[in-house]
């Protein structure tokens, strides 16, 4: 049976591990420490943990000040608040002066579930990837979430780290490479290519396995970094497999699919076909994570359906 573990749990554990190795790591939270799991860091290193209250904009400003003082702040809250409520402070206080702040957000996408559309951030990748100099990372499982925390800490500059809420399958290997800006091919196929990010990577692999039984072999690529996007790999895969599907738990506007479309339209030489699977121009709603992913077309069944249509 596949192990299940929430990425936000891996985030909290990674912060504790990182804190022991680097005394410059500090963590800020907006009164959501048990939900974001930063409480683990707070219990271990109380002198380097700051609950800033329900004041995300102020938290980003304080994080910027700590970065200017030589610390490496992880500013944590829910995705909707970190990318939305505090957008101006992330843009002007952190990214404009290129400060070394990690905006680490949990409860991203539809899989916030029963909290409903008011708490489901489905446009945060779009907001963050348009800010000059911001790096955007979306890990696919708990193992990769740990690697992403360590990579973000070592990276010099602002990082947006998008972390999902619910328990999800652990399927990547501990020794699998993780380099910011470099996507990973998880499966090779000749008929279609599925580019996925975050929790959709596992569903893309499920779909690819079922497609194989139907005589369609799919390449599956894990895009854990949305910005900078791995242009080289996109063009390499498109040259070999020009029928491409992107899958993301985010609006179809401005996320992974848009980034891939930009690369293909500007640089691909041969004919290709691109289908984007994501949340259409809609808000979310209340429901269980699995119910919502099915309603919004983010199921492995829909990936199979789109792959069959694009394969012809």
Buried (B, 14 or more C-beta within 10 A) or exposed (E): EEEEBBBBBBBBBBBBBBBEEEEBBBBBBBBBBEBBBBBBBBEBBEEBBBBBEEBBBBBBBBBBBBBEEEBBBBBBBBBBBBBBBBBEBBBBBBBBEBBBBBBBBBBBBBBBBEBBBEBBBBBBBBBBBEBEEBBBBBBBBBBBBBBBBBBBBEBEBBBBBBBBBBBBBBBBEEEEEBEBBBBBEBBBBEBBBBBBBBBBBBBBBBBBEBBBEEEBBBBBBBBBBBBEBBBEBBBEBBEEBBBBBBBBBBBBBBBBBBBBBEBBEEEBEEEBBBBBBBBEEEEBBBBEBEBBBBEBBBBBEBBBBBBEEBBE
